[in-house]
Amino acid sequence: MTRPLEALAKGAAAILGRPLDLGESAEFSKYLDLLIKWQKAHRIVGSGDPMWIVEHLFLDSLLFLKLLPPSLRTLVDLGSGAGLPGLPIKIVRRELEITLVESRRRRATFLSSAVRELKLDRAYVVEGRIESLLGEFSGRFDGAVMRCAGDVSELIPLAAQLVSPRGVVIAAGPPQPRPLARPLALGEWVTVPGLKRGTTRRFAVYRRA
């Protein structure tokens, strides 16, 4: 497991502009072990390979921090799945209050286990769909994040209802524009440097007025 953790340390330092501290490194290591353990029985992410998890899940999740404002205090991760991008963000921004929303029971159970195992304060798991949150959680958060498998243009207007005025919604999109993709109903596409030299990552970003 040494090589993936070394790759994590190097990549995180490049993204954050600082090295991971000992507590953060230990939490990422524990999170990685937990993901691999659950993956063997439940297949909750795309691969159980430790290096793949580090590069495609952990470090990719930290790229959201390139666009999240430092003043952010409350964050919701919609369709969190196995805790991505929410848990990596929470590990390096411990002051954040984070809510992980996941509609699939098995993954929601994993999220509750991860929050407990990592001893994360002010981290909450909600089992349900985005649409079910629009009443109770309307305007509740400073920011919303999503690693989208669905149509970003449809999801951003829903997520926008959960953020407060001057709040931000950030959704990771496909690496390249899709030929027949519809324009965003809200927000704009923003490109940030990727994990490897010469690569980029695309995010849909909407800032509520």
LOLOLUM-158719 format. One record per atom (N, C-alpha, C): residue number from 1; residue in one letter; atom name; x, y, z. Coordinates in steps of 0.2 Angstrom, whole numbers. Layout:
BEGIN
[NUM "a" "CA" [X Y Z]],
...
***
This chain:
BEGIN
[1 "m" "N" [4 -6 0]],
[1 "m" "CA" [0 0 0]],
[1 "m" "C" [4 6 0]],
[2 "t" "N" [11 6 0]],
[2 "t" "CA" [15 11 1]],
[2 "t" "C" [15 16 -5]],
[3 "r" "N" [15 13 -11]],
[3 "r" "CA" [15 17 -17]],
[3 "r" "C" [9 21 -18]],
[4 "p" "N" [3 18 -17]],
[4 "p" "CA" [-3 23 -18]],
[4 "p" "C" [-3 29 -13]],
[5 "l" "N" [-1 27 -7]],
[5 "l" "CA" [-1 33 -2]],
[5 "l" "C" [4 38 -3]],
[6 "e" "N" [10 36 -6]],
[6 "e" "CA" [15 41 -9]],
[6 "e" "C" [12 45 -14]],
[7 "a" "N" [8 42 -19]],
[7 "a" "CA" [5 46 -24]],
[7 "a" "C" [0 50 -22]],
[8 "l" "N" [-4 48 -16]],
[8 "l" "CA" [-9 53 -13]],
[8 "l" "C" [-5 59 -10]],
[9 "a" "N" [0 57 -6]],
[9 "a" "CA" [4 63 -3]],
[9 "a" "C" [6 68 -8]],
[10 "k" "N" [9 66 -14]],
[10 "k" "CA" [12 70 -19]],
[10 "k" "C" [6 74 -22]],
[11 "g" "N" [1 70 -24]],
[11 "g" "CA" [-4 74 -28]],
[11 "g" "C" [-8 79 -23]],
[12 "a" "N" [-9 77 -17]],
[12 "a" "CA" [-13 81 -13]],
[12 "a" "C" [-9 88 -11]],
[13 "a" "N" [-2 87 -11]],
[13 "a" "CA" [2 93 -9]],
[13 "a" "C" [2 98 -15]],
[14 "a" "N" [2 95 -21]],
[14 "a" "CA" [1 99 -27]],
[14 "a" "C" [-5 103 -28]],
[15 "i" "N" [-11 99 -26]],
[15 "i" "CA" [-17 103 -26]],
[15 "i" "C" [-18 108 -21]],
[16 "l" "N" [-16 106 -14]],
[16 "l" "CA" [-18 110 -9]],
[16 "l" "C" [-13 115 -8]],
[17 "g" "N" [-7 115 -10]],
[17 "g" "CA" [-1 119 -9]],
[17 "g" "C" [2 118 -3]],
[18 "r" "N" [1 112 0]],
[18 "r" "CA" [4 111 7]],
[18 "r" "C" [4 103 8]],
[19 "p" "N" [8 100 12]],
[19 "p" "CA" [8 93 13]],
[19 "p" "C" [2 91 17]],
[20 "l" "N" [0 85 16]],
[20 "l" "CA" [-5 82 21]],
[20 "l" "C" [-2 82 28]],
[21 "d" "N" [-6 83 33]],
[21 "d" "CA" [-3 82 40]],
[21 "d" "C" [-4 75 42]],
[22 "l" "N" [-1 73 47]],
[22 "l" "CA" [-1 66 49]],
[22 "l" "C" [-8 63 50]],
[23 "g" "N" [-12 67 53]],
[23 "g" "CA" [-19 65 54]],
[23 "g" "C" [-23 64 48]],
[24 "e" "N" [-22 69 43]],
[24 "e" "CA" [-25 68 36]],
[24 "e" "C" [-23 62 33]],
[25 "s" "N" [-16 61 33]],
[25 "s" "CA" [-14 55 30]],
[25 "s" "C" [-17 48 33]],
[26 "a" "N" [-17 48 39]],
[26 "a" "CA" [-20 42 43]],
[26 "a" "C" [-27 41 41]],
[27 "e" "N" [-31 47 40]],
[27 "e" "CA" [-38 46 38]],
[27 "e" "C" [-39 44 31]],
[28 "f" "N" [-35 46 27]],
[28 "f" "CA" [-35 44 20]],
[28 "f" "C" [-33 36 19]],
[29 "s" "N" [-28 34 23]],
[29 "s" "CA" [-26 27 23]],
[29 "s" "C" [-32 23 26]],
[30 "k" "N" [-35 25 31]],
[30 "k" "CA" [-41 21 34]],
[30 "k" "C" [-47 21 29]],
[31 "y" "N" [-48 27 26]],
[31 "y" "CA" [-54 27 21]],
[31 "y" "C" [-52 23 15]],
[32 "l" "N" [-46 22 13]],
[32 "l" "CA" [-44 18 7]],
[32 "l" "C" [-45 11 9]],
[33 "d" "N" [-43 9 15]],
[33 "d" "CA" [-44 2 18]],
[33 "d" "C" [-51 0 18]],
[34 "l" "N" [-55 5 20]],
[34 "l" "CA" [-63 3 21]],
[34 "l" "C" [-66 3 14]],
[35 "l" "N" [-64 7 9]],
[35 "l" "CA" [-66 6 2]],
[35 "l" "C" [-65 -1 -1]],
[36 "i" "N" [-58 -3 0]],
[36 "i" "CA" [-56 -9 -3]],
[36 "i" "C" [-60 -15 0]],
[37 "k" "N" [-61 -15 7]],
[37 "k" "CA" [-65 -20 10]],
[37 "k" "C" [-72 -20 8]],
[38 "w" "N" [-75 -15 7]],
[38 "w" "CA" [-82 -15 5]],
[38 "w" "C" [-83 -17 -2]],
[39 "q" "N" [-78 -15 -6]],
[39 "q" "CA" [-78 -16 -13]],
[39 "q" "C" [-78 -23 -15]],
[40 "k" "N" [-74 -27 -11]],
[40 "k" "CA" [-74 -35 -12]],
[40 "k" "C" [-81 -38 -11]],
[41 "a" "N" [-85 -35 -7]],
[41 "a" "CA" [-92 -38 -6]],
[41 "a" "C" [-97 -35 -10]],
[42 "h" "N" [-97 -28 -11]],
[42 "h" "CA" [-102 -24 -13]],
[42 "h" "C" [-101 -20 -19]],
[43 "r" "N" [-95 -20 -22]],
[43 "r" "CA" [-94 -16 -28]],
[43 "r" "C" [-97 -9 -28]],
[44 "i" "N" [-94 -5 -23]],
[44 "i" "CA" [-97 2 -22]],
[44 "i" "C" [-93 7 -26]],
[45 "v" "N" [-88 6 -29]],
[45 "v" "CA" [-84 10 -34]],
[45 "v" "C" [-82 7 -40]],
[46 "g" "N" [-79 10 -45]],
[46 "g" "CA" [-77 7 -51]],
[46 "g" "C" [-72 2 -51]],
[47 "s" "N" [-67 2 -46]],
[47 "s" "CA" [-62 -3 -45]],
[47 "s" "C" [-59 -3 -38]],
[48 "g" "N" [-57 -9 -36]],
[48 "g" "CA" [-54 -10 -30]],
[48 "g" "C" [-46 -9 -30]],
[49 "d" "N" [-43 -7 -35]],
[49 "d" "CA" [-36 -6 -36]],
[49 "d" "C" [-34 1 -32]],
[50 "p" "N" [-30 0 -27]],
[50 "p" "CA" [-28 6 -23]],
[50 "p" "C" [-26 12 -27]],
[51 "m" "N" [-21 11 -32]],
[51 "m" "CA" [-19 17 -35]],
[51 "m" "C" [-25 20 -39]],
[52 "w" "N" [-29 16 -42]],
[52 "w" "CA" [-35 19 -46]],
[52 "w" "C" [-39 23 -41]],
[53 "i" "N" [-40 20 -35]],
[53 "i" "CA" [-44 24 -30]],
[53 "i" "C" [-41 31 -28]],
[54 "v" "N" [-35 31 -27]],
[54 "v" "CA" [-31 37 -26]],
[54 "v" "C" [-32 42 -31]],
[55 "e" "N" [-30 40 -37]],
[55 "e" "CA" [-30 45 -43]],
[55 "e" "C" [-37 47 -45]],
[56 "h" "N" [-41 42 -46]],
[56 "h" "CA" [-48 44 -49]],
[56 "h" "C" [-53 46 -44]],
[57 "l" "N" [-52 44 -38]],
[57 "l" "CA" [-57 46 -33]],
[57 "l" "C" [-55 51 -28]],
[58 "f" "N" [-49 50 -24]],
[58 "f" "CA" [-47 54 -19]],
[58 "f" "C" [-44 61 -22]],
[59 "l" "N" [-39 60 -26]],
[59 "l" "CA" [-36 66 -29]],
[59 "l" "C" [-41 70 -34]],
[60 "d" "N" [-45 67 -37]],
[60 "d" "CA" [-50 70 -42]],
[60 "d" "C" [-55 74 -37]],
[61 "s" "N" [-57 71 -32]],
[61 "s" "CA" [-61 75 -27]],
[61 "s" "C" [-58 81 -24]],
[62 "l" "N" [-52 81 -23]],
[62 "l" "CA" [-48 87 -20]],
[62 "l" "C" [-48 92 -25]],
[63 "l" "N" [-49 91 -32]],
[63 "l" "CA" [-49 96 -37]],
[63 "l" "C" [-54 101 -36]],
[64 "f" "N" [-60 99 -33]],
[64 "f" "CA" [-65 103 -31]],
[64 "f" "C" [-63 109 -27]],
[65 "l" "N" [-58 108 -23]],
[65 "l" "CA" [-56 114 -19]],
[65 "l" "C" [-53 119 -23]],
[66 "k" "N" [-51 118 -29]],
[66 "k" "CA" [-49 124 -33]],
[66 "k" "C" [-54 129 -34]],
[67 "l" "N" [-60 127 -34]],
[67 "l" "CA" [-66 131 -35]],
[67 "l" "C" [-70 133 -29]],
[68 "l" "N" [-70 129 -24]],
[68 "l" "CA" [-74 131 -18]],
[68 "l" "C" [-71 136 -14]],
[69 "p" "N" [-75 141 -12]],
[69 "p" "CA" [-72 147 -8]],
[69 "p" "C" [-69 145 -1]],
[70 "p" "N" [-64 148 1]],
[70 "p" "CA" [-61 147 8]],
[70 "p" "C" [-66 148 13]],
[71 "s" "N" [-71 153 12]],
[71 "s" "CA" [-75 155 17]],
[71 "s" "C" [-81 150 18]],
[72 "l" "N" [-81 145 14]],
[72 "l" "CA" [-87 140 15]],
[72 "l" "C" [-87 137 21]],
[73 "r" "N" [-93 136 24]],
[73 "r" "CA" [-94 133 31]],
[73 "r" "C" [-98 127 31]],
[74 "t" "N" [-103 127 26]],
[74 "t" "CA" [-108 121 26]],
[74 "t" "C" [-108 119 18]],
[75 "l" "N" [-107 112 18]],
[75 "l" "CA" [-107 109 11]],
[75 "l" "C" [-111 103 10]],
[76 "v" "N" [-115 102 5]],
[76 "v" "CA" [-119 96 4]],
[76 "v" "C" [-116 92 -3]],
[77 "d" "N" [-115 86 -2]],
[77 "d" "CA" [-112 82 -7]],
[77 "d" "C" [-118 78 -10]],
[78 "l" "N" [-121 79 -16]],
[78 "l" "CA" [-127 76 -19]],
[78 "l" "C" [-125 70 -23]],
[79 "g" "N" [-128 64 -21]],
[79 "g" "CA" [-127 58 -25]],
[79 "g" "C" [-120 56 -23]],
[80 "s" "N" [-118 56 -16]],
[80 "s" "CA" [-112 55 -14]],
[80 "s" "C" [-109 48 -15]],
[81 "g" "N" [-113 43 -16]],
[81 "g" "CA" [-110 37 -18]],
[81 "g" "C" [-106 34 -12]],
[82 "a" "N" [-99 33 -13]],
[82 "a" "CA" [-95 31 -8]],
[82 "a" "C" [-91 36 -4]],
[83 "g" "N" [-95 42 -5]],
[83 "g" "CA" [-92 48 -1]],
[83 "g" "C" [-88 53 -5]],
[84 "l" "N" [-89 53 -12]],
[84 "l" "CA" [-85 57 -16]],
[84 "l" "C" [-89 62 -20]],
[85 "p" "N" [-87 68 -20]],
[85 "p" "CA" [-80 71 -17]],
[85 "p" "C" [-80 73 -10]],
[86 "g" "N" [-86 72 -6]],
[86 "g" "CA" [-87 75 0]],
[86 "g" "C" [-82 73 6]],
[87 "l" "N" [-81 66 6]],
[87 "l" "CA" [-76 64 12]],
[87 "l" "C" [-69 66 11]],
[88 "p" "N" [-66 66 5]],
[88 "p" "CA" [-59 69 4]],
[88 "p" "C" [-59 76 6]],
[89 "i" "N" [-64 80 4]],
[89 "i" "CA" [-64 87 5]],
[89 "i" "C" [-65 88 13]],
[90 "k" "N" [-69 84 16]],
[90 "k" "CA" [-70 85 23]],
[90 "k" "C" [-63 83 27]],
[91 "i" "N" [-59 78 25]],
[91 "i" "CA" [-53 76 28]],
[91 "i" "C" [-48 82 28]],
[92 "v" "N" [-48 86 23]],
[92 "v" "CA" [-43 91 23]],
[92 "v" "C" [-46 98 25]],
[93 "r" "N" [-53 98 25]],
[93 "r" "CA" [-56 104 28]],
[93 "r" "C" [-60 102 34]],
[94 "r" "N" [-57 101 39]],
[94 "r" "CA" [-61 98 45]],
[94 "r" "C" [-66 103 48]],
[95 "e" "N" [-65 109 47]],
[95 "e" "CA" [-70 114 50]],
[95 "e" "C" [-76 114 46]],
[96 "l" "N" [-77 111 40]],
[96 "l" "CA" [-83 111 37]],
[96 "l" "C" [-88 106 40]],
[97 "e" "N" [-95 109 40]],
[97 "e" "CA" [-100 104 41]],
[97 "e" "C" [-102 101 34]],
[98 "i" "N" [-103 95 34]],
[98 "i" "CA" [-104 92 27]],
[98 "i" "C" [-110 87 28]],
[99 "t" "N" [-114 87 23]],
[99 "t" "CA" [-120 82 23]],
[99 "t" "C" [-119 78 16]],
[100 "l" "N" [-119 72 17]],
[100 "l" "CA" [-118 67 12]],
[100 "l" "C" [-125 64 10]],
[101 "v" "N" [-127 65 4]],
[101 "v" "CA" [-134 63 2]],
[101 "v" "C" [-133 58 -3]],
[102 "e" "N" [-136 52 -2]],
[102 "e" "CA" [-136 46 -6]],
[102 "e" "C" [-143 42 -6]],
[103 "s" "N" [-145 41 -12]],
[103 "s" "CA" [-152 37 -12]],
[103 "s" "C" [-152 30 -12]],
[104 "r" "N" [-146 27 -13]],
[104 "r" "CA" [-145 20 -13]],
[104 "r" "C" [-143 17 -6]],
[105 "r" "N" [-147 13 -3]],
[105 "r" "CA" [-146 11 4]],
[105 "r" "C" [-139 8 5]],
[106 "r" "N" [-137 4 1]],
[106 "r" "CA" [-130 1 2]],
[106 "r" "C" [-125 6 3]],
[107 "r" "N" [-125 11 -1]],
[107 "r" "CA" [-120 16 -1]],
[107 "r" "C" [-121 20 5]],
[108 "a" "N" [-127 22 6]],
[108 "a" "CA" [-129 26 12]],
[108 "a" "C" [-126 22 18]],
[109 "t" "N" [-127 16 19]],
[109 "t" "CA" [-124 12 24]],
[109 "t" "C" [-117 13 25]],
[110 "f" "N" [-113 12 19]],
[110 "f" "CA" [-106 13 19]],
[110 "f" "C" [-104 20 21]],
[111 "l" "N" [-108 25 19]],
[111 "l" "CA" [-106 32 21]],
[111 "l" "C" [-107 33 29]],
[112 "s" "N" [-112 30 32]],
[112 "s" "CA" [-112 30 39]],
[112 "s" "C" [-107 26 43]],
[113 "s" "N" [-105 21 40]],
[113 "s" "CA" [-99 17 42]],
[113 "s" "C" [-93 21 42]],
[114 "a" "N" [-91 24 36]],
[114 "a" "CA" [-85 28 35]],
[114 "a" "C" [-85 34 40]],
[115 "v" "N" [-91 38 41]],
[115 "v" "CA" [-91 43 45]],
[115 "v" "C" [-89 41 52]],
[116 "r" "N" [-92 35 54]],
[116 "r" "CA" [-90 33 61]],
[116 "r" "C" [-83 31 62]],
[117 "e" "N" [-80 27 57]],
[117 "e" "CA" [-74 24 57]],
[117 "e" "C" [-68 30 57]],
[118 "l" "N" [-70 35 53]],
[118 "l" "CA" [-65 41 53]],
[118 "l" "C" [-66 46 58]],
[119 "k" "N" [-71 45 62]],
[119 "k" "CA" [-73 49 68]],
[119 "k" "C" [-73 56 66]],
[120 "l" "N" [-77 57 61]],
[120 "l" "CA" [-78 64 58]],
[120 "l" "C" [-84 68 62]],
[121 "d" "N" [-82 73 64]],
[121 "d" "CA" [-87 78 68]],
[121 "d" "C" [-91 82 62]],
[122 "r" "N" [-97 83 64]],
[122 "r" "CA" [-101 88 59]],
[122 "r" "C" [-101 85 52]],
[123 "a" "N" [-102 78 52]],
[123 "a" "CA" [-103 75 45]],
[123 "a" "C" [-109 71 46]],
[124 "y" "N" [-114 72 41]],
[124 "y" "CA" [-121 69 42]],
[124 "y" "C" [-122 65 35]],
[125 "v" "N" [-126 59 36]],
[125 "v" "CA" [-128 56 30]],
[125 "v" "C" [-136 56 30]],
[126 "v" "N" [-138 57 24]],
[126 "v" "CA" [-145 58 22]],
[126 "v" "C" [-147 53 17]],
[127 "e" "N" [-151 48 18]],
[127 "e" "CA" [-153 43 13]],
[127 "e" "C" [-159 46 9]],
[128 "g" "N" [-158 48 3]],
[128 "g" "CA" [-164 50 -1]],
[128 "g" "C" [-161 54 -7]],
[129 "r" "N" [-166 56 -12]],
[129 "r" "CA" [-165 59 -18]],
[129 "r" "C" [-165 67 -17]],
[130 "i" "N" [-161 70 -22]],
[130 "i" "CA" [-161 77 -21]],
[130 "i" "C" [-168 80 -21]],
[131 "e" "N" [-173 78 -25]],
[131 "e" "CA" [-179 81 -25]],
[131 "e" "C" [-183 81 -18]],
[132 "s" "N" [-181 76 -14]],
[132 "s" "CA" [-184 75 -7]],
[132 "s" "C" [-181 80 -2]],
[133 "l" "N" [-176 83 -4]],
[133 "l" "CA" [-173 88 1]],
[133 "l" "C" [-175 95 0]],
[134 "l" "N" [-178 97 -6]],
[134 "l" "CA" [-179 104 -8]],
[134 "l" "C" [-183 108 -3]],
[135 "g" "N" [-188 104 1]],
[135 "g" "CA" [-192 108 6]],
[135 "g" "C" [-188 109 13]],
[136 "e" "N" [-186 104 16]],
[136 "e" "CA" [-182 104 22]],
[136 "e" "C" [-175 108 22]],
[137 "f" "N" [-172 107 16]],
[137 "f" "CA" [-165 110 16]],
[137 "f" "C" [-164 115 11]],
[138 "s" "N" [-170 119 9]],
[138 "s" "CA" [-169 124 4]],
[138 "s" "C" [-165 130 7]],
[139 "g" "N" [-160 132 3]],
[139 "g" "CA" [-156 138 5]],
[139 "g" "C" [-151 136 11]],
[140 "r" "N" [-150 130 13]],
[140 "r" "CA" [-147 128 19]],
[140 "r" "C" [-139 128 19]],
[141 "f" "N" [-136 127 13]],
[141 "f" "CA" [-129 126 12]],
[141 "f" "C" [-126 132 9]],
[142 "d" "N" [-119 133 11]],
[142 "d" "CA" [-115 138 7]],
[142 "d" "C" [-113 135 0]],
[143 "g" "N" [-113 128 0]],
[143 "g" "CA" [-110 125 -7]],
[143 "g" "C" [-113 118 -8]],
[144 "a" "N" [-114 116 -14]],
[144 "a" "CA" [-116 110 -16]],
[144 "a" "C" [-111 107 -21]],
[145 "v" "N" [-109 101 -20]],
[145 "v" "CA" [-104 97 -25]],
[145 "v" "C" [-107 91 -27]],
[146 "m" "N" [-105 89 -34]],
[146 "m" "CA" [-108 83 -37]],
[146 "m" "C" [-103 80 -42]],
[147 "r" "N" [-102 74 -41]],
[147 "r" "CA" [-98 70 -47]],
[147 "r" "C" [-103 67 -51]],
[148 "c" "N" [-105 70 -57]],
[148 "c" "CA" [-111 68 -60]],
[148 "c" "C" [-111 63 -65]],
[149 "a" "N" [-115 58 -64]],
[149 "a" "CA" [-116 53 -69]],
[149 "a" "C" [-122 55 -74]],
[150 "g" "N" [-126 59 -71]],
[150 "g" "CA" [-132 61 -75]],
[150 "g" "C" [-131 67 -79]],
[151 "d" "N" [-136 70 -81]],
[151 "d" "CA" [-136 77 -85]],
[151 "d" "C" [-135 82 -80]],
[152 "v" "N" [-129 85 -81]],
[152 "v" "CA" [-127 91 -77]],
[152 "v" "C" [-132 97 -77]],
[153 "s" "N" [-134 98 -83]],
[153 "s" "CA" [-139 104 -85]],
[153 "s" "C" [-145 103 -81]],
[154 "e" "N" [-148 96 -80]],
[154 "e" "CA" [-154 95 -76]],
[154 "e" "C" [-153 96 -68]],
[155 "l" "N" [-147 94 -66]],
[155 "l" "CA" [-145 93 -59]],
[155 "l" "C" [-144 100 -56]],
[156 "i" "N" [-140 104 -59]],
[156 "i" "CA" [-138 110 -56]],
[156 "i" "C" [-144 115 -54]],
[157 "p" "N" [-150 115 -58]],
[157 "p" "CA" [-155 119 -55]],
[157 "p" "C" [-158 116 -49]],
[158 "l" "N" [-158 110 -48]],
[158 "l" "CA" [-160 107 -42]],
[158 "l" "C" [-156 108 -36]],
[159 "a" "N" [-149 107 -37]],
[159 "a" "CA" [-144 109 -32]],
[159 "a" "C" [-144 116 -30]],
[160 "a" "N" [-146 120 -35]],
[160 "a" "CA" [-146 128 -33]],
[160 "a" "C" [-151 130 -28]],
[161 "q" "N" [-156 126 -28]],
[161 "q" "CA" [-161 127 -23]],
[161 "q" "C" [-159 126 -16]],
[162 "l" "N" [-154 122 -15]],
[162 "l" "CA" [-151 120 -8]],
[162 "l" "C" [-146 125 -6]],
[163 "v" "N" [-143 129 -10]],
[163 "v" "CA" [-138 134 -7]],
[163 "v" "C" [-141 141 -6]],
[164 "s" "N" [-138 144 -1]],
[164 "s" "CA" [-140 151 1]],
[164 "s" "C" [-138 156 -4]],
[165 "p" "N" [-140 162 -4]],
[165 "p" "CA" [-138 167 -8]],
[165 "p" "C" [-130 168 -8]],
[166 "r" "N" [-127 169 -13]],
[166 "r" "CA" [-120 169 -14]],
[166 "r" "C" [-117 162 -13]],
[167 "g" "N" [-121 157 -13]],
[167 "g" "CA" [-118 150 -12]],
[167 "g" "C" [-116 148 -19]],
[168 "v" "N" [-113 142 -19]],
[168 "v" "CA" [-110 140 -26]],
[168 "v" "C" [-112 132 -27]],
[169 "v" "N" [-113 130 -33]],
[169 "v" "CA" [-114 123 -35]],
[169 "v" "C" [-108 121 -40]],
[170 "i" "N" [-105 116 -38]],
[170 "i" "CA" [-100 114 -42]],
[170 "i" "C" [-101 106 -44]],
[171 "a" "N" [-101 105 -51]],
[171 "a" "CA" [-102 98 -53]],
[171 "a" "C" [-97 96 -58]],
[172 "a" "N" [-93 90 -56]],
[172 "a" "CA" [-88 88 -61]],
[172 "a" "C" [-92 85 -67]],
[173 "g" "N" [-89 87 -73]],
[173 "g" "CA" [-92 85 -79]],
[173 "g" "C" [-88 80 -83]],
[174 "p" "N" [-90 78 -89]],
[174 "p" "CA" [-85 73 -93]],
[174 "p" "C" [-79 77 -95]],
[175 "p" "N" [-74 73 -96]],
[175 "p" "CA" [-67 76 -98]],
[175 "p" "C" [-68 81 -104]],
[176 "q" "N" [-71 79 -109]],
[176 "q" "CA" [-72 83 -115]],
[176 "q" "C" [-80 84 -116]],
[177 "p" "N" [-81 90 -119]],
[177 "p" "CA" [-88 92 -121]],
[177 "p" "C" [-91 87 -125]],
[178 "r" "N" [-97 85 -124]],
[178 "r" "CA" [-101 80 -128]],
[178 "r" "C" [-104 83 -134]],
[179 "p" "N" [-103 80 -140]],
[179 "p" "CA" [-105 84 -146]],
[179 "p" "C" [-112 86 -146]],
[180 "l" "N" [-117 82 -143]],
[180 "l" "CA" [-124 84 -143]],
[180 "l" "C" [-127 87 -136]],
[181 "a" "N" [-122 89 -132]],
[181 "a" "CA" [-124 91 -125]],
[181 "a" "C" [-127 97 -125]],
[182 "r" "N" [-133 98 -121]],
[182 "r" "CA" [-136 104 -121]],
[182 "r" "C" [-132 109 -117]],
[183 "p" "N" [-133 116 -119]],
[183 "p" "CA" [-130 121 -115]],
[183 "p" "C" [-133 121 -107]],
[184 "l" "N" [-128 123 -103]],
[184 "l" "CA" [-130 123 -96]],
[184 "l" "C" [-136 128 -95]],
[185 "a" "N" [-141 125 -91]],
[185 "a" "CA" [-147 130 -89]],
[185 "a" "C" [-145 135 -84]],
[186 "l" "N" [-140 134 -80]],
[186 "l" "CA" [-137 138 -75]],
[186 "l" "C" [-130 137 -75]],
[187 "g" "N" [-126 143 -74]],
[187 "g" "CA" [-119 142 -73]],
[187 "g" "C" [-115 142 -79]],
[188 "e" "N" [-108 140 -79]],
[188 "e" "CA" [-104 140 -84]],
[188 "e" "C" [-99 134 -83]],
[189 "w" "N" [-96 132 -89]],
[189 "w" "CA" [-90 127 -88]],
[189 "w" "C" [-84 131 -86]],
[190 "v" "N" [-80 128 -82]],
[190 "v" "CA" [-74 130 -80]],
[190 "v" "C" [-69 125 -80]],
[191 "t" "N" [-63 126 -83]],
[191 "t" "CA" [-57 121 -83]],
[191 "t" "C" [-52 123 -78]],
[192 "v" "N" [-50 118 -75]],
[192 "v" "CA" [-44 118 -70]],
[192 "v" "C" [-38 113 -72]],
[193 "p" "N" [-32 115 -70]],
[193 "p" "CA" [-27 110 -72]],
[193 "p" "C" [-28 103 -69]],
[194 "g" "N" [-27 98 -73]],
[194 "g" "CA" [-28 91 -70]],
[194 "g" "C" [-23 88 -66]],
[195 "l" "N" [-23 82 -64]],
[195 "l" "CA" [-18 79 -60]],
[195 "l" "C" [-12 78 -63]],
[196 "k" "N" [-12 77 -70]],
[196 "k" "CA" [-6 75 -73]],
[196 "k" "C" [-4 81 -78]],
[197 "r" "N" [3 82 -79]],
[197 "r" "CA" [5 88 -83]],
[197 "r" "C" [1 88 -90]],
[198 "g" "N" [-1 94 -92]],
[198 "g" "CA" [-4 94 -98]],
[198 "g" "C" [-12 92 -98]],
[199 "t" "N" [-14 90 -93]],
[199 "t" "CA" [-22 88 -93]],
[199 "t" "C" [-26 93 -89]],
[200 "t" "N" [-32 93 -90]],
[200 "t" "CA" [-37 98 -87]],
[200 "t" "C" [-43 94 -85]],
[201 "r" "N" [-47 97 -80]],
[201 "r" "CA" [-53 94 -77]],
[201 "r" "C" [-58 100 -78]],
[202 "r" "N" [-64 97 -81]],
[202 "r" "CA" [-70 102 -82]],
[202 "r" "C" [-75 102 -76]],
[203 "f" "N" [-77 107 -74]],
[203 "f" "CA" [-82 108 -69]],
[203 "f" "C" [-88 113 -71]],
[204 "a" "N" [-94 111 -70]],
[204 "a" "CA" [-99 116 -71]],
[204 "a" "C" [-100 120 -64]],
[205 "v" "N" [-100 126 -65]],
[205 "v" "CA" [-100 131 -59]],
[205 "v" "C" [-106 136 -59]],
[206 "y" "N" [-110 136 -54]],
[206 "y" "CA" [-115 141 -54]],
[206 "y" "C" [-115 144 -47]],
[207 "r" "N" [-114 151 -47]],
[207 "r" "CA" [-114 155 -41]],
[207 "r" "C" [-121 159 -40]],
[208 "r" "N" [-124 157 -35]],
[208 "r" "CA" [-131 160 -34]],
[208 "r" "C" [-130 167 -32]],
[209 "a" "N" [-134 172 -35]],
[209 "a" "CA" [-134 179 -34]],
[209 "a" "C" [-136 180 -27]],
***
